[in-house]
Amino acid sequence: MTHTIEISDELSERLERHLDEDETYEELIAELVSMYETEGTFLQEGYSE
């Protein structure tokens, strides 16, 4: 089943800055979700507990 989501222009621009050449938004989001599922959290540069 395919779902359509709407994102703001700002978020779209942020995602676009992280896309590899010829990578789609769907591929980038799938990679982010996979990282989250594996690590349990997103890595943030400069973040410390």
CHARMM-style PDB file with segment names, atoms N, HN, CA, C and O in Angstrom:
ATOM      1  N   MET     1       0.847  -1.168   0.000  1.00  0.00      PROA
ATOM      2  CA  MET     1       0.000   0.000   0.000  1.00  0.00      PROA
ATOM      3  C   MET     1       0.899   1.240   0.000  1.00  0.00      PROA
ATOM      4  O   MET     1       1.863   1.320   0.761  1.00  0.00      PROA
ATOM      5  N   THR     2       0.580   2.167  -0.831  1.00  0.00      PROA
ATOM      6  HN  THR     2      -0.203   2.102  -1.449  1.00  0.00      PROA
ATOM      7  CA  THR     2       1.340   3.407  -0.927  1.00  0.00      PROA
ATOM      8  C   THR     2       0.594   4.518  -0.216  1.00  0.00      PROA
ATOM      9  O   THR     2      -0.624   4.649  -0.342  1.00  0.00      PROA
ATOM     10  N   HSD     3       1.349   5.323   0.541  1.00  0.00      PROA
ATOM     11  HN  HSD     3       2.338   5.216   0.643  1.00  0.00      PROA
ATOM     12  CA  HSD     3       0.774   6.460   1.240  1.00  0.00      PROA
ATOM     13  C   HSD     3       1.435   7.729   0.734  1.00  0.00      PROA
ATOM     14  O   HSD     3       2.608   7.721   0.361  1.00  0.00      PROA
ATOM     15  N   THR     4       0.700   8.789   0.723  1.00  0.00      PROA
ATOM     16  HN  THR     4      -0.253   8.796   1.026  1.00  0.00      PROA
ATOM     17  CA  THR     4       1.237  10.091   0.344  1.00  0.00      PROA
ATOM     18  C   THR     4       1.249  10.972   1.577  1.00  0.00      PROA
ATOM     19  O   THR     4       0.258  11.064   2.301  1.00  0.00      PROA
ATOM     20  N   ILE     5       2.388  11.622   1.811  1.00  0.00      PROA
ATOM     21  HN  ILE     5       3.193  11.547   1.223  1.00  0.00      PROA
ATOM     22  CA  ILE     5       2.473  12.556   2.925  1.00  0.00      PROA
ATOM     23  C   ILE     5       2.851  13.927   2.375  1.00  0.00      PROA
ATOM     24  O   ILE     5       3.493  14.034   1.330  1.00  0.00      PROA
ATOM     25  N   GLU     6       2.454  14.949   3.078  1.00  0.00      PROA
ATOM     26  HN  GLU     6       1.933  14.862   3.928  1.00  0.00      PROA
ATOM     27  CA  GLU     6       2.818  16.304   2.701  1.00  0.00      PROA
ATOM     28  C   GLU     6       3.852  16.814   3.690  1.00  0.00      PROA
ATOM     29  O   GLU     6       3.712  16.636   4.900  1.00  0.00      PROA
ATOM     30  N   ILE     7       4.881  17.445   3.167  1.00  0.00      PROA
ATOM     31  HN  ILE     7       4.994  17.590   2.184  1.00  0.00      PROA
ATOM     32  CA  ILE     7       5.906  18.034   4.018  1.00  0.00      PROA
ATOM     33  C   ILE     7       6.064  19.497   3.626  1.00  0.00      PROA
ATOM     34  O   ILE     7       5.744  19.898   2.507  1.00  0.00      PROA
ATOM     35  N   SER     8       6.555  20.269   4.555  1.00  0.00      PROA
ATOM     36  HN  SER     8       6.815  19.944   5.464  1.00  0.00      PROA
ATOM     37  CA  SER     8       6.727  21.694   4.287  1.00  0.00      PROA
ATOM     38  C   SER     8       7.866  21.910   3.297  1.00  0.00      PROA
ATOM     39  O   SER     8       8.704  21.032   3.093  1.00  0.00      PROA
ATOM     40  N   ASP     9       7.883  23.079   2.692  1.00  0.00      PROA
ATOM     41  HN  ASP     9       7.202  23.792   2.857  1.00  0.00      PROA
ATOM     42  CA  ASP     9       8.965  23.426   1.775  1.00  0.00      PROA
ATOM     43  C   ASP     9      10.302  23.425   2.506  1.00  0.00      PROA
ATOM     44  O   ASP     9      11.319  23.013   1.948  1.00  0.00      PROA
ATOM     45  N   GLU    10      10.299  23.889   3.760  1.00  0.00      PROA
ATOM     46  HN  GLU    10       9.473  24.224   4.213  1.00  0.00      PROA
ATOM     47  CA  GLU    10      11.530  23.923   4.548  1.00  0.00      PROA
ATOM     48  C   GLU    10      12.087  22.519   4.755  1.00  0.00      PROA
ATOM     49  O   GLU    10      13.284  22.295   4.574  1.00  0.00      PROA
ATOM     50  N   LEU    11      11.231  21.573   5.132  1.00  0.00      PROA
ATOM     51  HN  LEU    11      10.259  21.754   5.279  1.00  0.00      PROA
ATOM     52  CA  LEU    11      11.683  20.198   5.335  1.00  0.00      PROA
ATOM     53  C   LEU    11      12.144  19.585   4.021  1.00  0.00      PROA
ATOM     54  O   LEU    11      13.133  18.852   3.991  1.00  0.00      PROA
ATOM     55  N   SER    12      11.446  19.873   2.950  1.00  0.00      PROA
ATOM     56  HN  SER    12      10.643  20.468   2.974  1.00  0.00      PROA
ATOM     57  CA  SER    12      11.847  19.375   1.634  1.00  0.00      PROA
ATOM     58  C   SER    12      13.248  19.860   1.273  1.00  0.00      PROA
ATOM     59  O   SER    12      14.062  19.087   0.768  1.00  0.00      PROA
ATOM     60  N   GLU    13      13.530  21.125   1.527  1.00  0.00      PROA
ATOM     61  HN  GLU    13      12.869  21.754   1.937  1.00  0.00      PROA
ATOM     62  CA  GLU    13      14.855  21.683   1.250  1.00  0.00      PROA
ATOM     63  C   GLU    13      15.917  21.020   2.128  1.00  0.00      PROA
ATOM     64  O   GLU    13      17.021  20.738   1.663  1.00  0.00      PROA
ATOM     65  N   ARG    14      15.588  20.775   3.384  1.00  0.00      PROA
ATOM     66  HN  ARG    14      14.691  21.004   3.762  1.00  0.00      PROA
ATOM     67  CA  ARG    14      16.539  20.116   4.296  1.00  0.00      PROA
ATOM     68  C   ARG    14      16.843  18.704   3.813  1.00  0.00      PROA
ATOM     69  O   ARG    14      18.002  18.290   3.796  1.00  0.00      PROA
ATOM     70  N   LEU    15      15.812  17.962   3.420  1.00  0.00      PROA
ATOM     71  HN  LEU    15      14.871  18.298   3.434  1.00  0.00      PROA
ATOM     72  CA  LEU    15      16.017  16.605   2.918  1.00  0.00      PROA
ATOM     73  C   LEU    15      16.851  16.623   1.648  1.00  0.00      PROA
ATOM     74  O   LEU    15      17.735  15.786   1.467  1.00  0.00      PROA
ATOM     75  N   GLU    16      16.571  17.575   0.772  1.00  0.00      PROA
ATOM     76  HN  GLU    16      15.853  18.255   0.919  1.00  0.00      PROA
ATOM     77  CA  GLU    16      17.279  17.662  -0.495  1.00  0.00      PROA
ATOM     78  C   GLU    16      18.786  17.861  -0.292  1.00  0.00      PROA
ATOM     79  O   GLU    16      19.586  17.358  -1.081  1.00  0.00      PROA
ATOM     80  N   ARG    17      19.171  18.582   0.745  1.00  0.00      PROA
ATOM     81  HN  ARG    17      18.520  18.991   1.385  1.00  0.00      PROA
ATOM     82  CA  ARG    17      20.593  18.798   1.025  1.00  0.00      PROA
ATOM     83  C   ARG    17      21.297  17.497   1.409  1.00  0.00      PROA
ATOM     84  O   ARG    17      22.520  17.409   1.303  1.00  0.00      PROA
ATOM     85  N   HSD    18      20.552  16.495   1.850  1.00  0.00      PROA
ATOM     86  HN  HSD    18      19.558  16.567   1.936  1.00  0.00      PROA
ATOM     87  CA  HSD    18      21.143  15.227   2.285  1.00  0.00      PROA
ATOM     88  C   HSD    18      21.039  14.120   1.246  1.00  0.00      PROA
ATOM     89  O   HSD    18      21.565  13.027   1.453  1.00  0.00      PROA
ATOM     90  N   LEU    19      20.373  14.389   0.142  1.00  0.00      PROA
ATOM     91  HN  LEU    19      19.946  15.277  -0.026  1.00  0.00      PROA
ATOM     92  CA  LEU    19      20.224  13.380  -0.900  1.00  0.00      PROA
ATOM     93  C   LEU    19      21.550  13.135  -1.603  1.00  0.00      PROA
ATOM     94  O   LEU    19      22.269  14.076  -1.941  1.00  0.00      PROA
ATOM     95  N   ASP    20      21.867  11.863  -1.822  1.00  0.00      PROA
ATOM     96  HN  ASP    20      21.283  11.098  -1.548  1.00  0.00      PROA
ATOM     97  CA  ASP    20      23.001  11.515  -2.662  1.00  0.00      PROA
ATOM     98  C   ASP    20      22.562  11.663  -4.114  1.00  0.00      PROA
ATOM     99  O   ASP    20      21.369  11.753  -4.406  1.00  0.00      PROA
ATOM    100  N   GLU    21      23.528  11.686  -5.012  1.00  0.00      PROA
ATOM    101  HN  GLU    21      24.497  11.613  -4.775  1.00  0.00      PROA
ATOM    102  CA  GLU    21      23.204  11.806  -6.430  1.00  0.00      PROA
ATOM    103  C   GLU    21      22.278  10.672  -6.852  1.00  0.00      PROA
ATOM    104  O   GLU    21      22.548   9.506  -6.563  1.00  0.00      PROA
ATOM    105  N   ASP    22      21.195  11.009  -7.529  1.00  0.00      PROA
ATOM    106  HN  ASP    22      20.976  11.956  -7.764  1.00  0.00      PROA
ATOM    107  CA  ASP    22      20.203  10.046  -8.032  1.00  0.00      PROA
ATOM    108  C   ASP    22      19.421   9.336  -6.925  1.00  0.00      PROA
ATOM    109  O   ASP    22      18.767   8.329  -7.197  1.00  0.00      PROA
ATOM    110  N   GLU    23      19.469   9.831  -5.683  1.00  0.00      PROA
ATOM    111  HN  GLU    23      20.000  10.648  -5.461  1.00  0.00      PROA
ATOM    112  CA  GLU    23      18.714   9.230  -4.584  1.00  0.00      PROA
ATOM    113  C   GLU    23      17.366   9.936  -4.481  1.00  0.00      PROA
ATOM    114  O   GLU    23      17.277  11.149  -4.672  1.00  0.00      PROA
ATOM    115  N   THR    24      16.322   9.174  -4.181  1.00  0.00      PROA
ATOM    116  HN  THR    24      16.394   8.189  -4.027  1.00  0.00      PROA
ATOM    117  CA  THR    24      14.989   9.749  -4.025  1.00  0.00      PROA
ATOM    118  C   THR    24      14.712  10.050  -2.557  1.00  0.00      PROA
ATOM    119  O   THR    24      15.390   9.547  -1.661  1.00  0.00      PROA
ATOM    120  N   TYR    25      13.698  10.882  -2.335  1.00  0.00      PROA
ATOM    121  HN  TYR    25      13.147  11.291  -3.063  1.00  0.00      PROA
ATOM    122  CA  TYR    25      13.274  11.154  -0.956  1.00  0.00      PROA
ATOM    123  C   TYR    25      12.910   9.849  -0.251  1.00  0.00      PROA
ATOM    124  O   TYR    25      13.257   9.648   0.913  1.00  0.00      PROA
ATOM    125  N   GLU    26      12.210   8.966  -0.962  1.00  0.00      PROA
ATOM    126  HN  GLU    26      11.928   9.129  -1.907  1.00  0.00      PROA
ATOM    127  CA  GLU    26      11.795   7.690  -0.374  1.00  0.00      PROA
ATOM    128  C   GLU    26      12.995   6.869   0.085  1.00  0.00      PROA
ATOM    129  O   GLU    26      12.969   6.278   1.165  1.00  0.00      PROA
ATOM    130  N   GLU    27      14.041   6.832  -0.729  1.00  0.00      PROA
ATOM    131  HN  GLU    27      14.062   7.313  -1.606  1.00  0.00      PROA
ATOM    132  CA  GLU    27      15.239   6.078  -0.367  1.00  0.00      PROA
ATOM    133  C   GLU    27      15.929   6.695   0.854  1.00  0.00      PROA
ATOM    134  O   GLU    27      16.378   5.977   1.747  1.00  0.00      PROA
ATOM    135  N   LEU    28      16.011   8.019   0.886  1.00  0.00      PROA
ATOM    136  HN  LEU    28      15.647   8.602   0.160  1.00  0.00      PROA
ATOM    137  CA  LEU    28      16.628   8.695   2.026  1.00  0.00      PROA
ATOM    138  C   LEU    28      15.837   8.442   3.300  1.00  0.00      PROA
ATOM    139  O   LEU    28      16.421   8.147   4.343  1.00  0.00      PROA
ATOM    140  N   ILE    29      14.527   8.552   3.230  1.00  0.00      PROA
ATOM    141  HN  ILE    29      14.052   8.791   2.383  1.00  0.00      PROA
ATOM    142  CA  ILE    29      13.687   8.340   4.414  1.00  0.00      PROA
ATOM    143  C   ILE    29      13.783   6.890   4.878  1.00  0.00      PROA
ATOM    144  O   ILE    29      13.837   6.630   6.079  1.00  0.00      PROA
ATOM    145  N   ALA    30      13.804   5.943   3.939  1.00  0.00      PROA
ATOM    146  HN  ALA    30      13.761   6.154   2.962  1.00  0.00      PROA
ATOM    147  CA  ALA    30      13.958   4.526   4.306  1.00  0.00      PROA
ATOM    148  C   ALA    30      15.282   4.296   5.017  1.00  0.00      PROA
ATOM    149  O   ALA    30      15.347   3.529   5.978  1.00  0.00      PROA
ATOM    150  N   GLU    31      16.346   4.963   4.546  1.00  0.00      PROA
ATOM    151  HN  GLU    31      16.293   5.586   3.766  1.00  0.00      PROA
ATOM    152  CA  GLU    31      17.656   4.837   5.187  1.00  0.00      PROA
ATOM    153  C   GLU    31      17.624   5.421   6.603  1.00  0.00      PROA
ATOM    154  O   GLU    31      18.180   4.830   7.529  1.00  0.00      PROA
ATOM    155  N   LEU    32      16.985   6.562   6.773  1.00  0.00      PROA
ATOM    156  HN  LEU    32      16.534   7.043   6.021  1.00  0.00      PROA
ATOM    157  CA  LEU    32      16.877   7.177   8.093  1.00  0.00      PROA
ATOM    158  C   LEU    32      16.086   6.292   9.061  1.00  0.00      PROA
ATOM    159  O   LEU    32      16.474   6.134  10.218  1.00  0.00      PROA
ATOM    160  N   VAL    33      14.992   5.724   8.591  1.00  0.00      PROA
ATOM    161  HN  VAL    33      14.676   5.852   7.650  1.00  0.00      PROA
ATOM    162  CA  VAL    33      14.178   4.845   9.435  1.00  0.00      PROA
ATOM    163  C   VAL    33      14.973   3.602   9.814  1.00  0.00      PROA
ATOM    164  O   VAL    33      14.917   3.152  10.958  1.00  0.00      PROA
ATOM    165  N   SER    34      15.709   3.049   8.863  1.00  0.00      PROA
ATOM    166  HN  SER    34      15.755   3.414   7.933  1.00  0.00      PROA
ATOM    167  CA  SER    34      16.537   1.876   9.143  1.00  0.00      PROA
ATOM    168  C   SER    34      17.588   2.193  10.203  1.00  0.00      PROA
ATOM    169  O   SER    34      17.818   1.392  11.109  1.00  0.00      PROA
ATOM    170  N   MET    35      18.226   3.359  10.092  1.00  0.00      PROA
ATOM    171  HN  MET    35      18.039   4.010   9.356  1.00  0.00      PROA
ATOM    172  CA  MET    35      19.211   3.774  11.090  1.00  0.00      PROA
ATOM    173  C   MET    35      18.548   3.909  12.458  1.00  0.00      PROA
ATOM    174  O   MET    35      19.110   3.485  13.468  1.00  0.00      PROA
ATOM    175  N   TYR    36      17.371   4.491  12.490  1.00  0.00      PROA
ATOM    176  HN  TYR    36      16.914   4.836  11.669  1.00  0.00      PROA
ATOM    177  CA  TYR    36      16.653   4.671  13.745  1.00  0.00      PROA
ATOM    178  C   TYR    36      16.309   3.323  14.370  1.00  0.00      PROA
ATOM    179  O   TYR    36      16.474   3.128  15.574  1.00  0.00      PROA
ATOM    180  N   GLU    37      15.829   2.395  13.542  1.00  0.00      PROA
ATOM    181  HN  GLU    37      15.695   2.554  12.564  1.00  0.00      PROA
ATOM    182  CA  GLU    37      15.462   1.076  14.054  1.00  0.00      PROA
ATOM    183  C   GLU    37      16.684   0.317  14.573  1.00  0.00      PROA
ATOM    184  O   GLU    37      16.585  -0.416  15.557  1.00  0.00      PROA
ATOM    185  N   THR    38      17.820   0.485  13.925  1.00  0.00      PROA
ATOM    186  HN  THR    38      17.901   1.080  13.126  1.00  0.00      PROA
ATOM    187  CA  THR    38      19.043  -0.207  14.315  1.00  0.00      PROA
ATOM    188  C   THR    38      19.665   0.406  15.563  1.00  0.00      PROA
ATOM    189  O   THR    38      20.048  -0.310  16.488  1.00  0.00      PROA
ATOM    190  N   GLU    39      19.762   1.723  15.586  1.00  0.00      PROA
ATOM    191  HN  GLU    39      19.451   2.304  14.834  1.00  0.00      PROA
ATOM    192  CA  GLU    39      20.457   2.426  16.661  1.00  0.00      PROA
ATOM    193  C   GLU    39      19.532   2.844  17.804  1.00  0.00      PROA
ATOM    194  O   GLU    39      19.986   3.078  18.924  1.00  0.00      PROA
ATOM    195  N   GLY    40      18.251   2.934  17.518  1.00  0.00      PROA
ATOM    196  HN  GLY    40      17.882   2.744  16.608  1.00  0.00      PROA
ATOM    197  CA  GLY    40      17.309   3.371  18.537  1.00  0.00      PROA
ATOM    198  C   GLY    40      17.218   4.880  18.674  1.00  0.00      PROA
ATOM    199  O   GLY    40      16.411   5.391  19.450  1.00  0.00      PROA
ATOM    200  N   THR    41      18.029   5.580  17.937  1.00  0.00      PROA
ATOM    201  HN  THR    41      18.685   5.165  17.306  1.00  0.00      PROA
ATOM    202  CA  THR    41      17.996   7.042  17.969  1.00  0.00      PROA
ATOM    203  C   THR    41      18.723   7.570  16.738  1.00  0.00      PROA
ATOM    204  O   THR    41      19.571   6.885  16.165  1.00  0.00      PROA
ATOM    205  N   PHE    42      18.392   8.774  16.344  1.00  0.00      PROA
ATOM    206  HN  PHE    42      17.704   9.331  16.809  1.00  0.00      PROA
ATOM    207  CA  PHE    42      19.118   9.413  15.258  1.00  0.00      PROA
ATOM    208  C   PHE    42      20.378  10.037  15.823  1.00  0.00      PROA
ATOM    209  O   PHE    42      20.366  10.586  16.925  1.00  0.00      PROA
ATOM    210  N   LEU    43      21.440   9.956  15.090  1.00  0.00      PROA
ATOM    211  HN  LEU    43      21.450   9.510  14.195  1.00  0.00      PROA
ATOM    212  CA  LEU    43      22.687  10.573  15.510  1.00  0.00      PROA
ATOM    213  C   LEU    43      22.622  12.060  15.202  1.00  0.00      PROA
ATOM    214  O   LEU    43      22.240  12.459  14.102  1.00  0.00      PROA
ATOM    215  N   GLN    44      22.995  12.871  16.172  1.00  0.00      PROA
ATOM    216  HN  GLN    44      23.306  12.547  17.066  1.00  0.00      PROA
ATOM    217  CA  GLN    44      23.013  14.313  15.964  1.00  0.00      PROA
ATOM    218  C   GLN    44      24.413  14.819  16.260  1.00  0.00      PROA
ATOM    219  O   GLN    44      24.959  14.586  17.339  1.00  0.00      PROA
ATOM    220  N   GLU    45      24.977  15.505  15.301  1.00  0.00      PROA
ATOM    221  HN  GLU    45      24.534  15.695  14.425  1.00  0.00      PROA
ATOM    222  CA  GLU    45      26.314  16.048  15.479  1.00  0.00      PROA
ATOM    223  C   GLU    45      26.303  17.044  16.624  1.00  0.00      PROA
ATOM    224  O   GLU    45      25.464  17.945  16.661  1.00  0.00      PROA
ATOM    225  N   GLY    46      27.237  16.886  17.565  1.00  0.00      PROA
ATOM    226  HN  GLY    46      27.919  16.155  17.535  1.00  0.00      PROA
ATOM    227  CA  GLY    46      27.330  17.808  18.675  1.00  0.00      PROA
ATOM    228  C   GLY    46      26.391  17.503  19.824  1.00  0.00      PROA
ATOM    229  O   GLY    46      26.336  18.252  20.799  1.00  0.00      PROA
ATOM    230  N   TYR    47      25.645  16.397  19.717  1.00  0.00      PROA
ATOM    231  HN  TYR    47      25.689  15.788  18.925  1.00  0.00      PROA
ATOM    232  CA  TYR    47      24.673  16.052  20.770  1.00  0.00      PROA
ATOM    233  C   TYR    47      25.355  15.229  21.833  1.00  0.00      PROA
ATOM    234  O   TYR    47      26.107  14.303  21.527  1.00  0.00      PROA
ATOM    235  N   SER    48      25.099  15.559  23.069  1.00  0.00      PROA
ATOM    236  HN  SER    48      24.489  16.311  23.318  1.00  0.00      PROA
ATOM    237  CA  SER    48      25.596  14.742  24.176  1.00  0.00      PROA
ATOM    238  C   SER    48      24.558  14.726  25.278  1.00  0.00      PROA
ATOM    239  O   SER    48      23.801  15.681  25.448  1.00  0.00      PROA
ATOM    240  N   GLU    49      24.530  13.639  26.020  1.00  0.00      PROA
ATOM    241  HN  GLU    49      25.145  12.863  25.882  1.00  0.00      PROA
ATOM    242  CA  GLU    49      23.548  13.512  27.115  1.00  0.00      PROA
ATOM    243  C   GLU    49      24.087  14.086  28.389  1.00  0.00      PROA
ATOM    244  OT1 GLU    49      23.404  14.067  29.413  1.00  0.00      PROA
TER     245      GLU     49
END
